[in-house]
Amino acid sequence: MLKCNRMLEAGEAPLYVAIRITRFTSEDVGLAAPYALEIAVCRLRVLHPTQSVPK
């Protein structure tokens, strides 16, 4: 999360950071915390509700 915070402070788009978090949770965190991916996708939908995000 520190890296994501640094990305936001450097001016990176929040949508890009949300996509990176979603990728990370699907690859690494998914086995340890199965609901992490669901939470990340919900946050991605909040940031970009007009684009189709898989359920």
N, C-alpha and C positions, 0 to 999 in steps of 0.2 A: 504494500500500500504506500510505502514511502516513495517508491519510484513513480507511482501514479500521481502522488501529490506533487512531486517535482515536475512532472510533465505538465500538470495544470498550471503551476506557478510560472513555467517557462512559456506559457501561451498556447499550449496544445489544445485542440478542440475537445470539449467534453465528450462528444460523440465518439471520437477516436479512442479516448481513454476507456470509455464504457465498452467498446468493442474489444479492446485488449484485455479488460477484466473478464469479459465473457469467454474469450479464448482460453485464458489462463484457468478459469474455473472448470471448463469442459475438459481440459487436458490433465491438470495436476490435482486440483482440489476435489474433483467429482467423486473420487473413491472415498475420501476421508469425510466429506460433508456433502451428501447427495443433494441437499436442497440449495447448495451454493449456486449451482447453475441456474436454477429457477429464479432465485433472487437477482442474479446478475442480468438475466434476460428481462425481468420486470423493470429493472432500472434502465436498461437500454431502451425499452418501449417508452418510458417516461421522457427520456431525452429526445427520442425521435419517433413520435407516434404515427407519423404519416407513412413511414417506410414499413414494408412487410417484414416482420421478424418471425421466424418459425416458432411455433408454440411448443 
